[in-house]
Amino acid sequence: MPPQCAHRHMTCIDTKTPAALLREYEQELLQQIIPFWTRHGIDREHGGLLSGLDRDGSLIDTDKAVWLQGRAAWTFATLHDTVERNGEWLDASARCLQFIRKHCRSETGKLYFQVTREGRPLRMRRYFFSEAFAAMGGAVYAKAAGDQRAADEAVDYFKNYLRSLKPGGLAPKIEPQTRPVQGVASQMMLIVIAQELRAALGDVTVDGDTCSGWIGQAVDTIGRVFYKPELSALMEIVAADGSVIDHFDGRTLNPGHAIECAWFILHEARHRKDERMARLGLSILDCMWARGWDGEFGGLFSYTDLKGLPVQEYNADMKFWWPHNEAEIATLLAWRMTRDPKYAGWHRQVRAWSRKVFADPVHGEWFGYAHRDGAISTRLKGNMWKGPFHIPRMLLYCARLMRETVNETDSNIPKHHAAHPACSSETPA
């Protein structure tokens, strides 16, 4: 059991007091992570974000990921809105959204996945995740800047994302006549997009339902279709009827993805004071931590197999930065909601392992990719997927939870010790 701190009804986290951990999260965010991206990532010539960066921030590739334009817009606008009114951050967010607006829309209105530095199209992909992140970034920027155009665009991006979920809205990846499938990714993204729009713009109605309504539908689908309590797993894909597909793809689990889904659900449960939803989020976290954590070397596997069989992905036993960010949020949020020392212990594990492996004390930011034993596989700090999003989001969210803990203002949701059988019945003093 973790050591007890002097604050009533609190358990120390990471062998530190909540106040000390709050300071560490804020310092890492504002001294190690964000300065790296404001110095090296903002394209002051052509707009938007550059992400092909070497360890020291040197630019080694100038193509731009459209995903990362929306993600960076979210990060910098959130910093401006919640940390400090900083014109540099607000300008960085605006640059990313303007770059999307000017250069990243195809003739059909669908956003590209990859463009050149100047904004010439390079690659279109079948899914609508560029729209998802543009919606999130636009909504938060609209709130931070009081920009109605950005708000309207965010709603339009969300509408396009919702259309992709309807029959015929997304080209199938697998031949539907042979093996129809459905994936959890689109549902978990639906949750977080709608949560961000609701937080920034209010519970607006989009395509016939409120943001809260869309979130409720997605959580229900995840609980009914993708979460298999009898198998202790959250599936990535299932058959059209929700059954398990006993092939490589169908058995492949993504622990980081599932743990991210768990904290989206826990966040919503806390918002609604919904005990049933909280139990779902905690159960997903519990089973996918057990399946994902590497008991020998530490860290989370990228992929595992439902039956414990070999996984076909060649990078299955690698450790990526972002699942550890999601696990750090999920375990701390679970601890805040339950005060179960188990989650405090998991939080200490993932936090310590991440800093030991990924953090770069020399140049700031984190490396993104490690081998199973924790040896860094590439010195890249950014690419088409890694930019200023997962790490800043984790640090912002965890700092917020620690600030609540310091102020002892958490009255959002009842404790779950009795309701969730995996939770300890012990109440920290």
NUTI-701970 format. One record per residue (C-alpha): residue number from 1; x, y, z. Coordinates in steps of 0.05 Angstrom, whole numbers, plus 5000, padded with zeros to 4 digits. Each point is the difference from the previous one (the first is absolute). Layout:
BEGIN
i:NUM, X:X, Y:Y, Z:Z;
...
% end
This chain:
BEGIN
i:1, X:5000, Y:5000, Z:5000;
i:2, X:5027, Y:5070, Z:4984;
i:3, X:5022, Y:5044, Z:5057;
i:4, X:4947, Y:5043, Z:5032;
i:5, X:5006, Y:5076, Z:4994;
i:6, X:4980, Y:5051, Z:5051;
i:7, X:4938, Y:5022, Z:4963;
i:8, X:4936, Y:4968, Z:5024;
i:9, X:4968, Y:4951, Z:4952;
i:10, X:5061, Y:5002, Z:4953;
i:11, X:5051, Y:4949, Z:4981;
i:12, X:5068, Y:5024, Z:4976;
i:13, X:5013, Y:4986, Z:4927;
i:14, X:5068, Y:4979, Z:4974;
i:15, X:5027, Y:5006, Z:5072;
i:16, X:4989, Y:5075, Z:4993;
i:17, X:4947, Y:5045, Z:5028;
i:18, X:4947, Y:5024, Z:4951;
i:19, X:5029, Y:5070, Z:5003;
i:20, X:5069, Y:4975, Z:4981;
i:21, X:4973, Y:4958, Z:4943;
i:22, X:4959, Y:5059, Z:4975;
i:23, X:5064, Y:5042, Z:4997;
i:24, X:5036, Y:4945, Z:4962;
i:25, X:4945, Y:4993, Z:4949;
i:26, X:4997, Y:5075, Z:4988;
i:27, X:5075, Y:5007, Z:4996;
i:28, X:5007, Y:4942, Z:4950;
i:29, X:4945, Y:5030, Z:4957;
i:30, X:5024, Y:5072, Z:5000;
i:31, X:5076, Y:4990, Z:5004;
i:32, X:5013, Y:4935, Z:4962;
i:33, X:4944, Y:4987, Z:4950;
i:34, X:4966, Y:5063, Z:4975;
i:35, X:5065, Y:5041, Z:4990;
i:36, X:5027, Y:4945, Z:4955;
i:37, X:4940, Y:5007, Z:4953;
i:38, X:4995, Y:5076, Z:5001;
i:39, X:5074, Y:5005, Z:4983;
i:40, X:5003, Y:4946, Z:4947;
i:41, X:4930, Y:4981, Z:4977;
i:42, X:4964, Y:5064, Z:4981;
i:43, X:5007, Y:5015, Z:4926;
i:44, X:5004, Y:5076, Z:4999;
i:45, X:5010, Y:5002, Z:4925;
i:46, X:4944, Y:4956, Z:4973;
i:47, X:4955, Y:4992, Z:5061;
i:48, X:4981, Y:4938, Z:5038;
i:49, X:5044, Y:4950, Z:5037;
i:50, X:5063, Y:4965, Z:4978;
i:51, X:5010, Y:4933, Z:5035;
i:52, X:5058, Y:4964, Z:4965;
i:53, X:5050, Y:5017, Z:5054;
i:54, X:5065, Y:4969, Z:5023;
i:55, X:5019, Y:4993, Z:5073;
i:56, X:5024, Y:5072, Z:5006;
i:57, X:4942, Y:5028, Z:4961;
i:58, X:5037, Y:5004, Z:4933;
i:59, X:4952, Y:4996, Z:4941;
i:60, X:5011, Y:4936, Z:4961;
i:61, X:4934, Y:4996, Z:4961;
i:62, X:4953, Y:5056, Z:4979;
i:63, X:4937, Y:4962, Z:4981;
i:64, X:4941, Y:5014, Z:5046;
i:65, X:4951, Y:4953, Z:5033;
i:66, X:4930, Y:5028, Z:4999;
i:67, X:4983, Y:4961, Z:5063;
i:68, X:5054, Y:5039, Z:5037;
i:69, X:4975, Y:5068, Z:4977;
i:70, X:4934, Y:4988, Z:5036;
i:71, X:5034, Y:4968, Z:5060;
i:72, X:5050, Y:5057, Z:5007;
i:73, X:4943, Y:5051, Z:4993;
i:74, X:4966, Y:4964, Z:5058;
i:75, X:5062, Y:5000, Z:5043;
i:76, X:5020, Y:5073, Z:4992;
i:77, X:4928, Y:5025, Z:5007;
i:78, X:4991, Y:4958, Z:5063;
i:79, X:5064, Y:5028, Z:5029;
i:80, X:4976, Y:5071, Z:4986;
i:81, X:4931, Y:4986, Z:5028;
i:82, X:5020, Y:4962, Z:5063;
i:83, X:5072, Y:5016, Z:5019;
i:84, X:5016, Y:5071, Z:4979;
i:85, X:4975, Y:5052, Z:4951;
i:86, X:5060, Y:4995, Z:4954;
i:87, X:4997, Y:5032, Z:4932;
i:88, X:5054, Y:4955, Z:4972;
i:89, X:4959, Y:4938, Z:5016;
i:90, X:4936, Y:5029, Z:4972;
i:91, X:5036, Y:5021, Z:4937;
i:92, X:5029, Y:4929, Z:4992;
i:93, X:4931, Y:4971, Z:5005;
i:94, X:4973, Y:5049, Z:4949;
i:95, X:5057, Y:4985, Z:4952;
i:96, X:4983, Y:4926, Z:5001;
i:97, X:4926, Y:5011, Z:4988;
i:98, X:5013, Y:5050, Z:4945;
i:99, X:5047, Y:4951, Z:4966;
i:100, X:4944, Y:4948, Z:5000;
i:101, X:4950, Y:5050, Z:4974;
i:102, X:5045, Y:5024, Z:4943;
i:103, X:5035, Y:4937, Z:4978;
i:104, X:4973, Y:4934, Z:5028;
i:105, X:4930, Y:4994, Z:4971;
i:106, X:4990, Y:4960, Z:4937;
i:107, X:4949, Y:5019, Z:4946;
i:108, X:4949, Y:4955, Z:5035;
i:109, X:5012, Y:5035, Z:5067;
i:110, X:5035, Y:4940, Z:5031;
i:111, X:5065, Y:5016, Z:5034;
i:112, X:5066, Y:4970, Z:4977;
i:113, X:5045, Y:4959, Z:5045;
i:114, X:5067, Y:5028, Z:4974;
i:115, X:5020, Y:5062, Z:4961;
i:116, X:5065, Y:5035, Z:4982;
i:117, X:5029, Y:5056, Z:5042;
i:118, X:4966, Y:5050, Z:4955;
i:119, X:4934, Y:4962, Z:5003;
i:120, X:4999, Y:4962, Z:4934;
i:121, X:4961, Y:4934, Z:5007;
i:122, X:5040, Y:4936, Z:5008;
i:123, X:4956, Y:4947, Z:5032;
i:124, X:4926, Y:4987, Z:5013;
i:125, X:4979, Y:4944, Z:5047;
i:126, X:4933, Y:4966, Z:5005;
i:127, X:4983, Y:5018, Z:5072;
i:128, X:4978, Y:5067, Z:5029;
i:129, X:5050, Y:5010, Z:5057;
i:130, X:5027, Y:5064, Z:4969;
i:131, X:4930, Y:5028, Z:5008;
i:132, X:4996, Y:4973, Z:5071;
i:133, X:5062, Y:5038, Z:5023;
i:134, X:4982, Y:5062, Z:4960;
i:135, X:4933, Y:5001, Z:5036;
i:136, X:5034, Y:4994, Z:5068;
i:137, X:5052, Y:5054, Z:4985;
i:138, X:4949, Y:5047, Z:4969;
i:139, X:4952, Y:4995, Z:5059;
i:140, X:5052, Y:5016, Z:5053;
i:141, X:5029, Y:5057, Z:4958;
i:142, X:4931, Y:5028, Z:4990;
i:143, X:4990, Y:5004, Z:5075;
i:144, X:5070, Y:5027, Z:5014;
i:145, X:4997, Y:5053, Z:4945;
i:146, X:4925, Y:5014, Z:4998;
i:147, X:5001, Y:4980, Z:4926;
i:148, X:4932, Y:4981, Z:4972;
i:149, X:5028, Y:4979, Z:4933;
i:150, X:5044, Y:4949, Z:5035;
i:151, X:4940, Y:4975, Z:5040;
i:152, X:4959, Y:4991, Z:4937;
i:153, X:5056, Y:4963, Z:4966;
i:154, X:5009, Y:4955, Z:5060;
i:155, X:4926, Y:4980, Z:4997;
i:156, X:5006, Y:4988, Z:4925;
i:157, X:5061, Y:4955, Z:5010;
i:158, X:4961, Y:4962, Z:5052;
i:159, X:4941, Y:4993, Z:4951;
i:160, X:5047, Y:4970, Z:4949;
i:161, X:5028, Y:4952, Z:5051;
i:162, X:4929, Y:4978, Z:5019;
i:163, X:4983, Y:4989, Z:4927;
i:164, X:5060, Y:4953, Z:4995;
i:165, X:4967, Y:4955, Z:5053;
i:166, X:4936, Y:4991, Z:4960;
i:167, X:4992, Y:4941, Z:4951;
i:168, X:5040, Y:5015, Z:4938;
i:169, X:5035, Y:5059, Z:5033;
i:170, X:5068, Y:4966, Z:5003;
i:171, X:5031, Y:4954, Z:4949;
i:172, X:5008, Y:4931, Z:5032;
i:173, X:5070, Y:4977, Z:5016;
i:174, X:4981, Y:4926, Z:4995;
i:175, X:4954, Y:4971, Z:4947;
i:176, X:4932, Y:5005, Z:5035;
i:177, X:4968, Y:4944, Z:4960;
i:178, X:5054, Y:4952, Z:5025;
i:179, X:5013, Y:5024, Z:5071;
i:180, X:4960, Y:5061, Z:5024;
i:181, X:5034, Y:5034, Z:5060;
i:182, X:4991, Y:5060, Z:5045;
i:183, X:5054, Y:5036, Z:5040;
i:184, X:5003, Y:5032, Z:5068;
i:185, X:5044, Y:5058, Z:4977;
i:186, X:4943, Y:5039, Z:4968;
i:187, X:4958, Y:4994, Z:5062;
i:188, X:5054, Y:5023, Z:5049;
i:189, X:5017, Y:5058, Z:4954;
i:190, X:4926, Y:5019, Z:4999;
i:191, X:5002, Y:5005, Z:5076;
i:192, X:5060, Y:5047, Z:5004;
i:193, X:4980, Y:5045, Z:4942;
i:194, X:4932, Y:5011, Z:5031;
i:195, X:5030, Y:5011, Z:5069;
i:196, X:5046, Y:5054, Z:4973;
i:197, X:4944, Y:5034, Z:4961;
i:198, X:4955, Y:4999, Z:5061;
i:199, X:5054, Y:5028, Z:5046;
i:200, X:5016, Y:5057, Z:4951;
i:201, X:4934, Y:5016, Z:4966;
i:202, X:4947, Y:4972, Z:5047;
i:203, X:4957, Y:4939, Z:4989;
i:204, X:4984, Y:5019, Z:4928;
i:205, X:4955, Y:4958, Z:4956;
i:206, X:5034, Y:4971, Z:4939;
i:207, X:4965, Y:4955, Z:4949;
i:208, X:4940, Y:4990, Z:5044;
i:209, X:5031, Y:4986, Z:5068;
i:210, X:5038, Y:5038, Z:5053;
i:211, X:5073, Y:4988, Z:5014;
i:212, X:4979, Y:4964, Z:5064;
i:213, X:4952, Y:4957, Z:4959;
i:214, X:5055, Y:4979, Z:4952;
i:215, X:5046, Y:4984, Z:5058;
i:216, X:4948, Y:4957, Z:5033;
i:217, X:4987, Y:4961, Z:4936;
i:218, X:5075, Y:4987, Z:4991;
i:219, X:5011, Y:4977, Z:5071;
i:220, X:4940, Y:4954, Z:4995;
i:221, X:5027, Y:4970, Z:4935;
i:222, X:5069, Y:4989, Z:5031;
i:223, X:4970, Y:4966, Z:5061;
i:224, X:4951, Y:4956, Z:4961;
i:225, X:5041, Y:4983, Z:4938;
i:226, X:5075, Y:5006, Z:5013;
i:227, X:5010, Y:4987, Z:5074;
i:228, X:5001, Y:4925, Z:5015;
i:229, X:4999, Y:4991, Z:5076;
i:230, X:5000, Y:4925, Z:4992;
i:231, X:5066, Y:5006, Z:4963;
i:232, X:5027, Y:5058, Z:5042;
i:233, X:5014, Y:5040, Z:4937;
i:234, X:4980, Y:5061, Z:4959;
i:235, X:5002, Y:4978, Z:4928;
i:236, X:5027, Y:5045, Z:4945;
i:237, X:4956, Y:4969, Z:4946;
i:238, X:4941, Y:4951, Z:5002;
i:239, X:4953, Y:4970, Z:4951;
i:240, X:4937, Y:5036, Z:4977;
i:241, X:4961, Y:4963, Z:5054;
i:242, X:5051, Y:5016, Z:5054;
i:243, X:5032, Y:4931, Z:5002;
i:244, X:5074, Y:4988, Z:5004;
i:245, X:5035, Y:4988, Z:4934;
i:246, X:5049, Y:4943, Z:5012;
i:247, X:5054, Y:5023, Z:4952;
i:248, X:5064, Y:5042, Z:5009;
i:249, X:4964, Y:5067, Z:4992;
i:250, X:4940, Y:4981, Z:5043;
i:251, X:5043, Y:4974, Z:5058;
i:252, X:5049, Y:5058, Z:5000;
i:253, X:4991, Y:5046, Z:5060;
i:254, X:5029, Y:5070, Z:5008;
i:255, X:5009, Y:5013, Z:5075;
i:256, X:5017, Y:5074, Z:4992;
i:257, X:4939, Y:5013, Z:4957;
i:258, X:4955, Y:4963, Z:5049;
i:259, X:5028, Y:5037, Z:5060;
i:260, X:4989, Y:5066, Z:4964;
i:261, X:4928, Y:4978, Z:4988;
i:262, X:4994, Y:4984, Z:5074;
i:263, X:5019, Y:5070, Z:5023;
i:264, X:4953, Y:5032, Z:4949;
i:265, X:4944, Y:4959, Z:5031;
i:266, X:5023, Y:5017, Z:5071;
i:267, X:5003, Y:5074, Z:4983;
i:268, X:4928, Y:4995, Z:4976;
i:269, X:4978, Y:4960, Z:5060;
i:270, X:5028, Y:5054, Z:5045;
i:271, X:4965, Y:5054, Z:4960;
i:272, X:4933, Y:4964, Z:5005;
i:273, X:5010, Y:4971, Z:5070;
i:274, X:4983, Y:4933, Z:4967;
i:275, X:5018, Y:4940, Z:5042;
i:276, X:4987, Y:4948, Z:4945;
i:277, X:5043, Y:5038, Z:4950;
i:278, X:5056, Y:5005, Z:5051;
i:279, X:4999, Y:4925, Z:5012;
i:280, X:5007, Y:4989, Z:4925;
i:281, X:5060, Y:5047, Z:4996;
i:282, X:5034, Y:4969, Z:5060;
i:283, X:4988, Y:4929, Z:4975;
i:284, X:5031, Y:5016, Z:4932;
i:285, X:5060, Y:5032, Z:5034;
i:286, X:5010, Y:4941, Z:5047;
i:287, X:4997, Y:4945, Z:4947;
i:288, X:5042, Y:5037, Z:4948;
i:289, X:5053, Y:5020, Z:5049;
i:290, X:5006, Y:4927, Z:5018;
i:291, X:5006, Y:4981, Z:4927;
i:292, X:5046, Y:5057, Z:4980;
i:293, X:5051, Y:5010, Z:5055;
i:294, X:5066, Y:4965, Z:4989;
i:295, X:5017, Y:4965, Z:5065;
i:296, X:5071, Y:4987, Z:4980;
i:297, X:5025, Y:5066, Z:4971;
i:298, X:4945, Y:5048, Z:5020;
i:299, X:4960, Y:5044, Z:4953;
i:300, X:4940, Y:4985, Z:4957;
i:301, X:5003, Y:4953, Z:4940;
i:302, X:4975, Y:5030, Z:4935;
i:303, X:4958, Y:4939, Z:4983;
i:304, X:4980, Y:4935, Z:5033;
i:305, X:4958, Y:4940, Z:4978;
i:306, X:4933, Y:4984, Z:5031;
i:307, X:5020, Y:4928, Z:5011;
i:308, X:5073, Y:5013, Z:5017;
i:309, X:5022, Y:4976, Z:4931;
i:310, X:5055, Y:5033, Z:4958;
i:311, X:4980, Y:5067, Z:4970;
i:312, X:5011, Y:5013, Z:4926;
i:313, X:5022, Y:5073, Z:5009;
i:314, X:5076, Y:5002, Z:4998;
i:315, X:5001, Y:5058, Z:5051;
i:316, X:4954, Y:4966, Z:5050;
i:317, X:5051, Y:4999, Z:5057;
i:318, X:5025, Y:5071, Z:4988;
i:319, X:4981, Y:5055, Z:5048;
i:320, X:4971, Y:5064, Z:4971;
i:321, X:4994, Y:5066, Z:5038;
i:322, X:4926, Y:5012, Z:4992;
i:323, X:4971, Y:4938, Z:5035;
i:324, X:5040, Y:5020, Z:5062;
i:325, X:4970, Y:5070, Z:4997;
i:326, X:4930, Y:4970, Z:4997;
i:327, X:5016, Y:4953, Z:5058;
i:328, X:5027, Y:5056, Z:5042;
i:329, X:4935, Y:5038, Z:4992;
i:330, X:4956, Y:4939, Z:5010;
i:331, X:5034, Y:4975, Z:5063;
i:332, X:5001, Y:5069, Z:5033;
i:333, X:4927, Y:5013, Z:4981;
i:334, X:4980, Y:4931, Z:5027;
i:335, X:5036, Y:5016, Z:5064;
i:336, X:4965, Y:5067, Z:5007;
i:337, X:4933, Y:4967, Z:4990;
i:338, X:5011, Y:4940, Z:5046;
i:339, X:5059, Y:5015, Z:5045;
i:340, X:5020, Y:4928, Z:4988;
i:341, X:5075, Y:4993, Z:5015;
i:342, X:5005, Y:4950, Z:4943;
i:343, X:4992, Y:5056, Z:4950;
i:344, X:5051, Y:5043, Z:5037;
i:345, X:5049, Y:4943, Z:4993;
i:346, X:4987, Y:4992, Z:4926;
i:347, X:5007, Y:5075, Z:4991;
i:348, X:5068, Y:4999, Z:5034;
i:349, X:5022, Y:4942, Z:4955;
i:350, X:4982, Y:5032, Z:4934;
i:351, X:5023, Y:5069, Z:5020;
i:352, X:5068, Y:4976, Z:5022;
i:353, X:5011, Y:4953, Z:4941;
i:354, X:4980, Y:5054, Z:4950;
i:355, X:5047, Y:5052, Z:5028;
i:356, X:5057, Y:4950, Z:5003;
i:357, X:4991, Y:4977, Z:4928;
i:358, X:4971, Y:5057, Z:4959;
i:359, X:5016, Y:5066, Z:5033;
i:360, X:5061, Y:5038, Z:4972;
i:361, X:5032, Y:5044, Z:5053;
i:362, X:5050, Y:5028, Z:4950;
i:363, X:4955, Y:5029, Z:4946;
i:364, X:4931, Y:4995, Z:5030;
i:365, X:4938, Y:4963, Z:4974;
i:366, X:4996, Y:4924, Z:4999;
i:367, X:5026, Y:4948, Z:4952;
i:368, X:4942, Y:4962, Z:4970;
i:369, X:5021, Y:4928, Z:4988;
i:370, X:5037, Y:4949, Z:5041;
i:371, X:5017, Y:4926, Z:4996;
i:372, X:4970, Y:4952, Z:5050;
i:373, X:5058, Y:5009, Z:5049;
i:374, X:4994, Y:5076, Z:4999;
i:375, X:5057, Y:5015, Z:4952;
i:376, X:4980, Y:5058, Z:4954;
i:377, X:4990, Y:4977, Z:4929;
i:378, X:5004, Y:5068, Z:4965;
i:379, X:5021, Y:5070, Z:5022;
i:380, X:4941, Y:5032, Z:4964;
i:381, X:4959, Y:5048, Z:5042;
i:382, X:4945, Y:5008, Z:4948;
i:383, X:4971, Y:4969, Z:4937;
i:384, X:4932, Y:4993, Z:4966;
i:385, X:4969, Y:4974, Z:5065;
i:386, X:5041, Y:5030, Z:5056;
i:387, X:4993, Y:5074, Z:5015;
i:388, X:4978, Y:5046, Z:5057;
i:389, X:4938, Y:4963, Z:5021;
i:390, X:5003, Y:4935, Z:5041;
i:391, X:5054, Y:5023, Z:5049;
i:392, X:4972, Y:5070, Z:5011;
i:393, X:4929, Y:4972, Z:5007;
i:394, X:5025, Y:4951, Z:5052;
i:395, X:5038, Y:5053, Z:5039;
i:396, X:4942, Y:5049, Z:4997;
i:397, X:4949, Y:4948, Z:5022;
i:398, X:5043, Y:4971, Z:5056;
i:399, X:5017, Y:5070, Z:5025;
i:400, X:4926, Y:5015, Z:5003;
i:401, X:4986, Y:4937, Z:5040;
i:402, X:5056, Y:5017, Z:5048;
i:403, X:4976, Y:5071, Z:5007;
i:404, X:4931, Y:4972, Z:5019;
i:405, X:5034, Y:4954, Z:5050;
i:406, X:5038, Y:5057, Z:5032;
i:407, X:4937, Y:5042, Z:5005;
i:408, X:4958, Y:4939, Z:5019;
i:409, X:4943, Y:5023, Z:4955;
i:410, X:4982, Y:4934, Z:4970;
i:411, X:4925, Y:4990, Z:5013;
i:412, X:4981, Y:4979, Z:4930;
i:413, X:4988, Y:4926, Z:5010;
i:414, X:4988, Y:4951, Z:5057;
i:415, X:5057, Y:4953, Z:5020;
i:416, X:4998, Y:4932, Z:4967;
i:417, X:5032, Y:4954, Z:5051;
i:418, X:4936, Y:4960, Z:5011;
i:419, X:4974, Y:5004, Z:4929;
i:420, X:5063, Y:4976, Z:4964;
i:421, X:5023, Y:4931, Z:5025;
i:422, X:5071, Y:5011, Z:4976;
i:423, X:5008, Y:5061, Z:5044;
i:424, X:5028, Y:4996, Z:5070;
i:425, X:4951, Y:5011, Z:5057;
i:426, X:5053, Y:5038, Z:5039;
i:427, X:4989, Y:5075, Z:5007;
i:428, X:5066, Y:5038, Z:5006;
i:429, X:5005, Y:5042, Z:5063;
% end
